[in-house]
Amino acid sequence: MFARLLFASLLLLNCPAMAQSSKPEVAVKRVEIDGEQVFEVAASGTVKAAPAAVWKVLTSYETMPEFVPDLEKTRVLSRTGNRAIIEQSGVARFLFLTRAIHLIVQVAEEPMSSIDISLVTGDMKVYSCRWEMTPLPDGGTRVAYSGKLVPKFYVPGMLGANIIRRDIERMMGAVLQRLDQP
């Protein structure tokens, strides 16, 4: 869920499957950076939607709980030009356990190209991610998501990477489906 929220951290869909969307490619690995165990995530997929339509969905932050799994609330706290401060709340689920997650993130937008998200405060020690949109020759868009995260709570090693992979696959799949809706 931290990955979902993170992702949702702006873009961070409970929609029926759409044949137009590609199945997302997802990679998660746990690495040590400056003595800290960091989860590095990468996900991508293609949609038939044009970059402008993709941009509109990915920057409509307050509608994200409508389609991002386990994201319960997103609110834009402030906006100045291409920068925004966003509050997000959701839940992380593991077996029979649930944990509330709350984040405040800063978003830097490069219109029609990328969205960079960084942690201001919340239930993560490290949280940074990036959305990139690349136009395709057929008029569609390649959508890529990458990030680094370290929750403030314990996440088991390899099991944690598998949990985050599952969350990112669900999140990215839902986002790709939403992007391909008319």
C-alpha positions as CSV (number, residue, x, y, z in Angstrom):
1,M,0.0,0.0,0.0
2,F,2.9,2.4,0.7
3,A,3.7,1.9,-2.9
4,R,0.1,2.6,-3.9
5,L,-0.1,5.7,-1.7
6,L,3.3,6.7,-2.9
7,F,2.2,6.3,-6.4
8,A,-1.0,7.7,-5.6
9,S,1.0,10.3,-4.0
10,L,-0.3,11.5,-6.8
11,L,-1.5,9.5,-8.9
12,L,-0.9,8.1,-6.8
13,L,-9.6,2.6,-9.9
14,N,-11.7,0.1,-9.3
15,C,-12.6,-0.3,-12.9
16,P,-13.4,-3.3,-15.2
17,A,-10.4,-4.5,-17.2
18,M,-9.9,-2.8,-20.5
19,A,-8.3,-4.8,-23.3
20,Q,-6.6,-1.6,-24.6
21,S,-4.3,-1.2,-21.7
22,S,-1.1,-3.1,-21.6
23,K,-0.3,-5.3,-18.6
24,P,2.2,-3.2,-16.6
25,E,5.8,-4.2,-16.3
26,V,6.8,-4.0,-12.6
27,A,10.2,-4.4,-10.8
28,V,10.8,-4.0,-7.1
29,K,14.2,-4.4,-5.4
30,R,15.5,-3.8,-1.9
31,V,18.9,-2.1,-1.9
32,E,21.0,-0.5,0.8
33,I,21.6,3.3,0.4
34,D,23.5,5.2,3.1
35,G,22.9,2.3,5.6
36,E,19.2,2.4,4.9
37,Q,17.2,-0.5,3.3
38,V,15.4,1.2,0.4
39,F,12.7,-0.3,-1.8
40,E,13.3,0.8,-5.5
41,V,10.2,0.5,-7.7
42,A,9.7,0.8,-11.4
43,A,6.5,0.2,-13.4
44,S,5.5,1.0,-17.0
45,G,2.8,0.3,-19.5
46,T,1.2,1.8,-22.6
47,V,-2.2,3.2,-23.2
48,K,-4.1,4.4,-26.3
49,A,-4.8,7.7,-24.7
50,A,-3.0,10.7,-26.0
51,P,-0.4,12.4,-23.6
52,A,-2.8,15.3,-22.9
53,A,-5.5,12.9,-21.7
54,V,-3.0,11.1,-19.6
55,W,-1.8,14.3,-18.1
56,K,-5.3,15.4,-17.2
57,V,-5.9,12.2,-15.3
58,L,-2.6,12.0,-13.5
59,T,-2.8,15.7,-12.3
60,S,-6.5,15.4,-11.2
61,Y,-5.2,14.5,-7.7
62,E,-8.4,14.8,-5.8
63,T,-10.1,12.2,-8.0
64,M,-7.5,9.5,-7.5
65,P,-9.3,7.7,-4.7
66,E,-12.0,6.9,-7.3
67,F,-9.6,4.5,-9.1
68,V,-6.4,3.9,-7.0
69,P,-6.8,0.9,-4.7
70,D,-6.7,1.6,-1.0
71,L,-6.3,5.3,-1.5
72,E,-9.1,6.8,0.6
73,K,-8.5,10.6,0.4
74,T,-6.5,13.1,-1.5
75,R,-6.6,16.8,-1.0
76,V,-4.6,19.6,-2.6
77,L,-3.5,21.8,0.2
78,S,-1.8,24.5,-1.9
79,R,-0.8,25.2,-5.5
80,T,1.6,27.7,-7.0
81,G,2.2,27.4,-10.7
82,N,3.4,23.9,-11.5
83,R,4.0,23.0,-7.8
84,A,1.4,21.6,-5.3
85,I,1.3,20.3,-1.8
86,I,-1.0,17.3,-1.5
87,E,-2.3,15.4,1.5
88,Q,-3.1,11.7,1.0
89,S,-4.6,9.0,3.3
90,G,-5.1,5.4,2.7
91,V,-4.5,1.9,4.2
92,A,-1.9,-0.8,3.8
93,R,-3.1,-4.4,4.0
94,F,-1.1,-7.4,4.8
95,L,-2.8,-10.7,5.6
96,F,-5.3,-9.8,8.4
97,L,-3.5,-6.6,9.4
98,T,-4.2,-3.1,8.2
99,R,-2.3,0.1,8.8
100,A,-3.5,3.7,8.1
101,I,-1.0,5.6,6.0
102,H,-0.9,9.4,5.9
103,L,1.4,11.5,3.6
104,I,1.9,15.1,2.7
105,V,3.9,15.4,-0.5
106,Q,5.2,18.1,-2.8
107,V,4.5,17.7,-6.5
108,A,6.5,19.4,-9.3
109,E,4.9,19.2,-12.7
110,E,6.6,19.4,-16.0
111,P,3.4,19.7,-18.2
112,M,2.8,16.8,-20.6
113,S,6.1,15.2,-19.6
114,S,6.7,14.3,-15.9
115,I,5.5,14.6,-12.4
116,D,8.0,14.5,-9.5
117,I,6.7,13.7,-6.0
118,S,8.7,14.1,-2.8
119,L,7.9,13.6,0.9
120,V,7.1,16.6,3.1
121,T,6.0,14.5,6.1
122,G,4.1,11.3,6.9
123,D,4.4,7.6,7.5
124,M,7.6,7.2,5.4
125,K,11.2,7.9,6.1
126,V,12.0,8.2,2.4
127,Y,9.5,8.7,-0.4
128,S,10.2,10.1,-3.8
129,C,8.7,9.1,-7.1
130,R,8.4,10.2,-10.7
131,W,5.8,9.8,-13.4
132,E,6.9,10.1,-17.0
133,M,4.7,10.3,-20.1
134,T,6.2,9.6,-23.5
135,P,4.2,10.1,-26.7
136,L,4.1,7.1,-29.1
137,P,4.0,7.2,-32.9
138,D,0.4,5.7,-32.9
139,G,-0.9,8.6,-30.8
140,G,-0.8,6.6,-27.5
141,T,1.4,7.1,-24.5
142,R,4.0,5.2,-22.6
143,V,3.5,5.8,-18.9
144,A,6.4,5.1,-16.5
145,Y,6.5,5.3,-12.7
146,S,9.6,5.0,-10.6
147,G,10.4,5.6,-7.0
148,K,12.3,5.0,-3.8
149,L,10.6,4.4,-0.5
150,V,11.3,3.5,3.1
151,P,8.3,3.2,5.5
152,K,8.6,4.4,9.1
153,F,7.3,1.0,10.1
154,Y,8.8,-2.4,9.8
155,V,8.5,-4.1,6.4
156,P,10.1,-7.6,6.1
157,G,12.9,-8.0,3.5
158,M,12.0,-10.2,0.6
159,L,8.4,-10.6,1.7
160,G,8.2,-6.8,1.8
161,A,9.5,-6.5,-1.8
162,N,6.8,-9.0,-2.9
163,I,4.1,-7.1,-1.0
164,I,5.2,-3.8,-2.6
165,R,5.4,-5.5,-6.1
166,R,1.8,-6.7,-5.7
167,D,0.6,-3.2,-4.6
168,I,2.4,-1.5,-7.5
169,E,1.0,-4.0,-10.0
170,R,-2.5,-3.4,-8.7
171,M,-2.0,0.4,-8.7
172,M,-0.4,0.6,-12.1
173,G,-2.9,-1.8,-13.6
174,A,-5.8,0.4,-12.3
175,V,-4.2,3.6,-13.5
176,L,-3.6,2.2,-17.0
177,Q,-7.2,1.0,-17.1
178,R,-8.5,4.5,-16.0
179,L,-6.3,6.2,-18.6
180,D,-7.8,4.1,-21.4
181,Q,-11.4,4.9,-20.5
182,P,-13.1,7.2,-23.0
